[in-house]
Amino acid sequence: MSGFNYVENHIMEINKLKNILEAVLLAADRPLTVNHLEILFELDEERPTRDEIRKALHEMEEEYATRGFELKQVASGYRLQVRQDYSLWVGRLWEEKPARYSRALLETLALIVYRQPITRAGIEEIRGVSVSTHIIKTLMEREWIRVVGYRDVPGKPALYGTTRKFLDYFNIQSLSDLPALADIRPIDHLQKELDLAAAANAAGSAAPDAGALYAMEPAMNDAGPEAAEEDEAGARETAEALN
């Protein structure tokens, strides 16, 4: 009998823990790590261990498998989010249209993602045209890229790399989750994925998973000055759309 009571009490405790974690993750405005979650119980007389928190999170993932939302682990921790399958309908709650991104911005982002750390000159060498200041500024303002260092050459040019926010936005934990370059499809497909991502993030939903980045492989651009002017115009349009 005592053994049965122990099991019953344990089940009640794990269920209470899951309810607490669910409430906290619903209220949080950012992903939370296991360490963040553990700190929430510091003032409690009986507090769960890290292993118990991880076990509860794992059970929650399984329990949400058939629901319209999911518990997802991204680079910055765990978060509750609407499943991508339902982002189309959830996104209709917001009238704001997703920002449109120029091809030049997407190609620049792709190079930073796959060739990081990389300088602006390195991006220009591969693309064959100059990189607009507006493109770098837009990517920095979105917090998708950051300066990770400086190359030890005259002028000390900045080296760019991606951020945790970039990983969170695309629903991945690390750069190793990105698709291989051999699996990448044309960049023209990416805007559609980013539209879904914008609607999903506005709704607290799942952004496209790592497969959505298939479109990011940039092509060599030998179009010369005319292409550079188009890049500048496209970058301005993107910046204006985001402001």
N, C-alpha and C positions, 0 to 999 in steps of 0.2 A: 504493500500500500504506500509505504514511504517512497519507494522507487517511482511509483506512478505519479505521486504528488511532485516529486523532483522534476520529472519529465514535463508535467503539466505547467509547472512554474517556469521552467526553462523556455517553453514554447511561448508563454505569455510575455516573458521578458524580451525574447527576440522579436516578437510581434510589436511590442511597444517601441523597441529600438528602431525597427523599420518605419514605424509611423512617425517617429521623431525625425529621422533622416529624411523621410519624404517631405515633411512639413518644412524643414530647413531648406532643402534643395528647391522646393517650390517658391519659397520666399526670397532666396538668394538671387542677386542680379548678376552673378558671375559663377563660373565653375568652382567647386570646392574640392580640395585635396582631402585625403584621409586624415592628414595632420590637422587641417582646419576643422574637420568634423570632430576629431578627438578633443580638441581644445574646448569645444562647446560643453563638454561634460566635466570640466575641471572642478567645478564647484559642487558637483554631486557626490554624495557619500559613497554610493555604489556606481562606478562608472565603467563602461565597456572598454575592453582592450582593443588595440588596433586590429587584431585578428578577428574579433567579434564584429567590428564595424565592417571589415572587408567581407566577412561571411554574410552579413545583413545586406550589403550592397549587391553581392552576387545573387542572393535570393530575390532581391527586388528586380534585378535585370531579367531573371527568369519569369517572374510573376507578371511583368509588363509586356511579355512577348506577344500577347494577343490584343494589346490595348492600342489606343490611338496615340499614345505617347511612349517614350522610352527613357531609360536611364543610360546615358552615354558617357563614356570616359574619353575626354579629349586631352590636349596637351596640358591644360591648366587645372585639370581635375575632373570631377563628376558633375553632370548637370541633367536636369529633367527637361525634355524637349519634345515637341510634337514630331511625330514621324514624318519623314520626307514625303511619304505616299499621300499625306493629307495636307501638305503645305499649300497646294493650289486653292483649297477651300478656305483654309485659315487665313491665307494672305488676302482674301477678299474683304477682310475686316478693316483693312487699311487702304485708303484711297490713293496714297502716294505711290507713284510709279517707281520701279527700280531704276537706279542710275544706269546710264548706258556708258560702256567703256570703249574707248577707241582701240583699234587693232594695235596701234603703236604701244599703248599702255599695256595691253595683254602680252605682247611680245617681250616688252621690257621686264614685266613681272616674271614671265616664263624663264628668261635668262637668269634672273636673280635667283629664282627657285632652284634651277638645275645646275647653275654654274657658281653658286655662292661659295666663298666670298668673291665678289667681282666689282671692279671699278666702273665708273660711267664710261671711261674710254674703252674698257673691255667690251661693254655692251655695244658701243658704237662701232667697234671694229667688226663684230659679228653681224650686226644688222646692216651695216653699210651706210647708215645715215646718223646724223646727230640725235642725241636724246634730249628732248625738250625738258627744260627745268620744271615745267608744269607737271610732267609725268612723274618725276621723282618726288615733287612736292605732294602730289595727290596720293601716291603710294605711302609716303611718310605720314600724311594726315590720316589715312585709313588705318595706320599702324600695322600695315602688312609687311613693311620693310623697316630696317634700321641700319645705322652705321655700326659695323662690328669691329672696325679697326681702320688703319691707314697703311697704304702700301709704302714700303721703304724705298721710295724713288723721289727725285726732285719734284717738289710741289705737294708731296704727301697726299695723293688722292684718296678719297674715302672709299672703303670697301663696304659693299652692301650685302645684307643677308636678310632672311625672313624672320618673323617674330612668332611668339606663342599665339598672339591674336590671329595671325594668318592661319596657323594650324587649327585653332578653335573654329574659325570662320568656315573652314572647309571640312570640319568634322573629323580630323585626324589627330593622332597622338604624337607622331614624329614624322620627320622627313622620309624615314624608311617606308612609310605607308604610301608614299607617292607611287604612281605607276611608272614602269620602266619607259624610257624614251621610245623603245621599239613598239610600245603599245599605244603611243599617242596618235590621235586623229587630228584632222585639220583644225586650226585655231578658230575658224568661223563658228564652230559649234559651241564655243565657250560662253558667248554672251547669253545664250539661252540658259545655260547652267547657272550663270551669275544672277540672272533674273530670278531664278528659283531660290538661289541662296539669299538674295536680298529680301524676298518675301518671307522666306523661312526665318531669317534672323529677326525681322520685324515682329514676327508672330511668336518668337521664342521656339521656333521649329528647328529641325535638322537641316543644315546646309547640305549641299551635295557631298557625297563621300569622296575618298581619294580618287575614285575613278573619274570624277568630274574634271580633274586637272589634266585629263588626256589631251585637251585641246591646246595646252599651253606651249607646245614646242614651237619656237620661232623659226621662220625661214630666213635664209640669207636675202638681203634686200639690196639690189643693185640699181635702184631706180634713180638715185642721185638727189640733187637739190629739190626737185619737185616733190619727191616723197617726203623729204624733210619738212617742207612747208605743210604738206598734208598732216604729218605727225603733229606739228605745232598747232594746227587748227583743231585737230581731233582732241589733243590734250586740253586745249582751252574749253572745248565743249564738255569734256568729262569733268573738269574742275568746276565749271559753272553748274553742272547738274548736281554735283555733290554739295555745293554751298547753298 
